[in-house]
């Protein structure tokens, strides 16, 4: 059986980044990992992932969910450090 860790190892994203895509697109983690992998290889795809995380971060702040916003901020920082083309 393929685990979530196996899927993460293949998609090129960390768990919190996949979780952010899943939250933004309202899809299961496995589908979000596949979408994230596709986007990382598509022109301006890293920009789209960055925008998803930023939109979710803003939504968390708007609803006063500071803990989730902090988690998303850390995911964004890590994503930008690993994928500078999204900056």
C-alpha positions, 0 to 999 in steps of 0.5 A: 500500500502506498502511504501519504509519505510515499506520495509526498516523496513523489510530488515534490511538496511538503505535507503542509503545502499539500494540505494547503492545496487540498484546503484551497481546492476542496479535494483529498490530499492525494488529489492535491499532491497530484495537482501540486506535482503537476503545477510544479512542472507547469509554467507559472505553476509555482506562482499558482501554488503560492497564490493558493497558500496566500489566499488561504492565509488571508481567509484564516486571518479574516476569520480570526484563526491565528493558529491556522494562519501561522501554520499557513505562513510557515508553509508559505515561507518553506514553499518560497525557500524551496521554490524561489521561482514563485517569489 
